Amino acid sequence: MADLRTNLAGIESPNPFWLASAPPTNSGYQVQRAFEAGWGGAVWKTLGDPILNVSSRFAAVSFNGQRVAGFNNIELITDRPLEVNLQEIYETKKRFPNHTVVVSLMVEPQQEKWHEIVKRVEEVGVDGLELNFGCPHGMAERGMGSASGQVPELVEKQTYWVKEAAQTPVIVKLTPNITDITVTAESAARGGADAISMINTINSLAGVDLDSWNTIPHVGGKGAHGGYCGPAVRPIALNMVGECARSPRINVPISGMGGISNWQNAVEFMLMGASNVQVCTAAMHHGFRIVEDMIDGLNNYLDEKGISSVQDIIGKSVPKYSDWGNLDLNYKIVARINNDVCINCNKCHIACEDTSHQCIDMLKDDHGNSYLEVREEDCVGCNLCSIVCPVDGAIDMVEVGSEHPPMTWNDRQAAIGSLQNPSADPIK
Amino acid sequence: MSDYKEYLSEREQIDRMFEIGYSIENVQENLSGALVMFEKIGSETETLHIKTADARKYFSNLLLQQRQNV
């Protein structure tokens, strides 16, 4: 059995699965239930001046029968007094001393406000703090959450203020509602963050009712943008984790989140540089006990790979993630259709003919039977046919050897540039 | 002409230039593809208009090879 213990900037945890700061971590009752189910840690729902919420709050996007492909919420931070939360945090930590309790915080961007809440929260014995610079709705209108998180100077300054008072590790949770998340990640690091976490939710409107013309969700006929999360955002989150992990200017560990629903997703995030993962939507959809499959699956994966500690997979895919200009222009794959598996639905032909490179022919054999064949010389290896194919194993994407060594766009442009300016050519 | 056949035709023209002793002297890229200028000592400069993506990759590979051989 592999060692699943993790260490994020000094915050130790029995496994890499934390509940993210959100409705599932609103109270001691819930967090203790989560720990009983097996979650290694929890980030307590954001504390700050208690707010007022509206009803309704959540909406989900279903796609082709998959419920909760995406999830939208307009719920704000805690609506309970700080003392109530602190008492429950104390009791939870006392009952589960080996589990991780990190507390999410959000106050107005004022030094004394940050100092006050940090001191009061740390007094009850937490393992770390997470600064909520990401919540995109409601609180942002008051200058907090993503409104702070979109301004690099405010990220740096508030992180610095927190670090002035904090005794425990400080995680800065970043908003994805920004062009380049590495900019604010760097600001957090400059402010002294011990770790960063990403992503918070993405500005969203889940839908519009075609009969009432109300937004979904709506509050008495009026709507406002919410925060989008769930499986649909996972690729966006994974990229942002990867971009931060590969940046030479960001040298703090990452807690990854955004649509993680199973152990495979967790492994992806850890391979791409996350030291642990946080989960919310999947727990809201299926309950706390999903963590059992996550733990078992991760364990089996590590055992099958012969890896003794989950920490050994952190960042292993980061060196494989780069800029487009560093990709090999000579690498080539082509599609091959396995006619013994293909059901002749022609989806690949239609996709290729209508929307790609017109290289899949519909043919008939000597007996008049239809079959599909790829003209490999015209195939650009785009993958579209294998993506739309409904039958596993019917289309393989096969690597074709190149007569030339690897050549990137950057190599090519440097070579062409050297013709115009030979003195700059290091080879000449 | 299919893209592939056009590529083969352009590749043949590029290969021919190298076979008769020319090397790539300059490349100008524009909306129509690439103008590849070939030079050979004692001969006039020759220019090929290379349009297909595969042929533009091809001459780029030969250019890299040419630089390595300097």
Contacts between the chains, C-beta under 8 A, distances in Angstrom:
chain1	res1	chain2	res2	distance
A	329	B	57	5.5
A	329	B	60	7.6
A	330	B	57	7.2
A	330	B	61	6.9
A	375	B	4	7.9
A	377	B	4	4.4
A	378	B	2	6.5
A	378	B	3	6.4
A	378	B	4	5.3
A	404	B	61	4.2
A	404	B	65	7.9
A	407	B	57	7.6
A	407	B	60	6.4
A	407	B	61	5.7
A	407	B	64	5.9
A	411	B	64	6.4
A	412	B	60	4.5
A	412	B	63	7.8
A	412	B	64	7.4
A	415	B	60	6.8
A	415	B	63	5.0
A	415	B	64	5.3
A	415	B	67	5.8
A	416	B	27	4.7
A	416	B	29	7.5
A	416	B	60	7.4
A	416	B	63	7.0
A	418	B	67	6.9
A	419	B	24	7.0
A	419	B	25	6.7
A	419	B	26	5.1
A	419	B	27	6.1
A	419	B	63	7.7
A	420	B	26	6.8
A	425	B	67	7.1
A	427	B	67	4.9
A	427	B	68	7.0
A	427	B	70	6.1
A	428	B	67	7.2
A	428	B	70	5.7
